[in-house]
Amino acid sequence: MDTTGKVALVTGAALRVGREIAVALAECGMHIAVHYRSSAGPALDTVDRIRKLGVEAESIQADLDELRHVEQLIESVRERWGRLDVLVNSAAIFPRTPWDEIDETVWEQTLRTNLKAPFFTAWHGASLMRENGGGKIIFIADWAGFRPYKNYLPYVISKGGVITMTKAMAKELAPDIAVNAIAPGPVMLPSDFSDEDANKIVDETLLKRLGSPQDIAQSVVYLVAMTDFVTGHVMVVDGGRLIGK
């Protein structure tokens, strides 16, 4: 894809990995819709950082758990730019949920935010993409969707769903919209992980280091700007953690 002057929407773009994805796409010459739910200040900081690169950016608030907000988000992109070329579904939650603490509330919240919201964002976004000939959708999955770990059961189920959703949606939207996913490995560890936990993960990762948000962002750039012949693929970006110990 020739990215210059095209429009990308990145959900959860105010912070962490989402922010780095948004900036990386802006560096490719794309205008960026910076979605956020509650981090208004960081979203404005992201917008300012992107505008300094010489492209356009707007922050757009939406609670993606609410379908009417999803529709409004896509409509805001339409009103601002009249097109959507790339959608990166990065927004997610990561609740630690040991077996005995799982209840209906955490189950529904996790699946609503991590699976239902990105599905309907893509469903509405695809319509806008098709008005200008197509585009690309990228989901952020997780290597744990292939190899689940303990104490995050609703989360890993939601990410397993994202992996299946990627492949199924690629079939539904071909040939004019490519749909892929990135499955990060150990990139940003949970805040409750100790140094011992982190060292153990590094030891079990083939490249013997943690990844960075930039590693994920550059993988998104590859799928957006460097190839137009990949769809239905889940790119594992984990330093070899999936096949490690």
N, C-alpha and C positions, 0 to 999 in steps of 0.2 A: 504494500500500500504506500502510495505517495502521501505522507502524513502532513505535509505543509498546508496550513490553512484548514485542515480537517478538525472535527470536534469530537472530544472524548468526554464521557461522564465517568467519574471514578467515585464509587460510594465509599463512605468512611475515609474520605481523603484529608481530613483535618489532622490526623495523627498517624504515627507509626508507619506501617508498611504502605497503607493507602496514600499517605502524603508523598512518600518517595516515588510511588508509581505515578502519581499526578505530575510531579516535577519532571520525572524522566520522559513522560510523553510530551510535556511542554517543551523540553529540550529538543524534541523531534519536530517542533514547529506547530504543534497542535494547540487549539484553544481548549480550555479545560473548564468543565462544570465540576466544582468542588462540592460534593455532597457532605453534609454533616447532620447529626441528629441533635446533639446538645453542646458540642464543642465549638461554639460560635467564634470565640477569640482565636483559637488555633486555626480555624478555617480561614479567617481573614488573614492570618499570617501566611498561610499557604497560598492564598490568592495573591498577596503582595509579592511573595517570592517568585511566583509564576509570571506575574506581569513584568517583573524586572528582566525576564528573558525575552521580552518583546512580543509576547502573544497575549491573547485575551483570556480572562478568567473571571468567573463569578462564583460566589458561594451560594448554595441553595440548601435550605433546611428542610428536612423531611424525616418523619418517623416511619421507616419502611415496614414496620409491623402493621401499619394501617394502609390498606390498599388504596384508599382515596389519596393518601400522601404520595404513594408510588405514582399514581396517575398524574398528580400535580407536579411531581418532580420532572417527569418526561415532558409534560406540557411547558414547564418553565424553560427547558432546553430548547423546545420548539420555538417558543416566543423569542428567545434571545438570539438563536443562531439559525433556526429554520432547518436544522439537520442534526443527525447524530451518526457518527461513523464508527465509534468505538465505545463499548461499554465494559468497564471493569468492575465486577461485583466483589468488592473487598470488605465491606462492612460485615462484622460478625461478632459474636460473643463467645467467651471461652470459660464457662463456669466449671469449676472443680466440683464434682458431684460423686462422692463415694456411694457405693451401692445402697447403704442404709439411709442415705439422705435424698435419694431420688423421690420426687413426688410429681404430681400432675402439673403443678405450676412450672417447675424448672424444665420438665419435659416439653411442655407446650411453648414456653418462651424460647428455648433453644432451637426447636424445629421451626418456629415461626420466624425467628431472626435469621437463622443460618441457611434455611432451605426454602421456605415459602417466600420470603422477601426477595431473595435474588431471582427466584423463578419468575415472579410477576414483574420485577423490574426489567428482566430480559424480555418477557412477553410483550410488555408495552413498548420497550425500547426497540424491539425488532420492527414494529410497525413504522416507527419514524425512520429507522435505517432504510427500510425498503422504499420509502418515498424518494430516496436519492440513490437507489441502485444497490443497496446492501451495506455490509460493514462487518465488524468483528465483535464478538462477545467473549470475554474472558472471565472465568470464575476463579476465585481463590479457594482451593480445596485444602487438603492437609495430607501429609504422608500417612497419618494415623487412620485415614480412610481405607488404607490398604493393610495396615498393621496396627490394630487398635492397642491403646495402652489403658492401664487401670485408672479408675477414679474420675473419668471424663466420659462416661458412657453415652449420655445424650449428645454430647459434642461430637464424638467420633461417629456416631450414627448419622448425624446431620451432614458431616463431611463425606461419609460414604454415599449419602444421597446426592451430594453435589457432583461426585465423580460419575454416578450413573446419569444424572441430569445432563451433564456435559455431553455425553455420548449420544443420548437420546435426542437432545435438542439439536445437535449437529445434523442428525438425519432429518429432523423436521424442517430445518431452516436452509438446508443446502438447495441450490448451489450459491445463492447470493449472500448468505451470511455464514461466516466461519465461526465455530464455537469450540473453544478450548479451555483448559484449566491449568493452573499452576498449583502444585501440591508442595508447599514449603515443608522442610524438616525443621531442625533446631535453629531457628532464626532469632526470635525474641522470646526468651523463656518466661514463664509465669513469675510474678513478683514474689511468690512464696517459695520459690526454689532456692535452696541453699547453695553455697559454693561447692559443697560435696556433690549435690545433685548435678550441678553444671559440669563439674569435672568428669563425672561418670558418663554424661551424655557425650562430651568431647571424646572421651576414650572409646566410646562405642561408635563413633562416626569415622568413616574411613579417611577423610581429609584432616582429621584431628583438630578441628576448629568449629566454632559456631558460625552460622551464616549471618548475613546482614540484610536489612531491608533493601539495600541497593542490589543485592543478588537477585531478589525477587523482582524488583523493578526492571532490571535489565533483561530478565526472562520475559516479562511482559512486552518490552520493546521488541525483542526478537519476534514474538508472535504477531505483533502489530505491524512492524516496519520492515522486517527482514525476510519474511516468507509469506507467500499467499497460497501455499499448497499444503497446509496443515489444518485439519479440522477433526473434531472428535478425539483429540489427544489430551492426555493428562501428563504434563511435564513435571516430573519429580525433581525438586531443587532442594537437596538435603545433604549434600556432601558425602553421600554414600551411607547415610544413617539407615535407610530402609533395608539394605543388605548387610549391615554391620552386625555386631554381636546381638 
